[in-house]
């Protein structure tokens, strides 16, 4: 669902304070990017998911999760409901594949990846920092 600019800015600042430490320019860009996503806030305000659902070049509908953030105090109890939320939305919208880019939750990438693998996700992309 589209959220207000103020709501998006609140979450971007939380992420920045907790983990990413955005510069002002990065914060502005993150707010703009989040503004073009569907941006779902968990019912208990424990986390947020930002995603784009689109048909890819192979003509399959995919959910690209660009933002997956749990508040630090909620990580143990909110991660799985957030993941299930993505899956529910994907099924409702006819998505054939969910692609979760990376963790913005403060999780170490290895731990984040292991949790995803436990729930049936597999590594489907490679990245290189340049």
Secondary structure, DSSP 8 states (H G I E B T S, - for coil): ----HHHHHHHHHHHIIIII---HHHHHHHHHHHHHSEEEE-TTSSEEEEEEEEE-TTS-EEEEEEEEEE-GGGHHHHHHHHHHHHHHHHHHTT-SEEEE----SS--HHHHHHHHHHTT----------
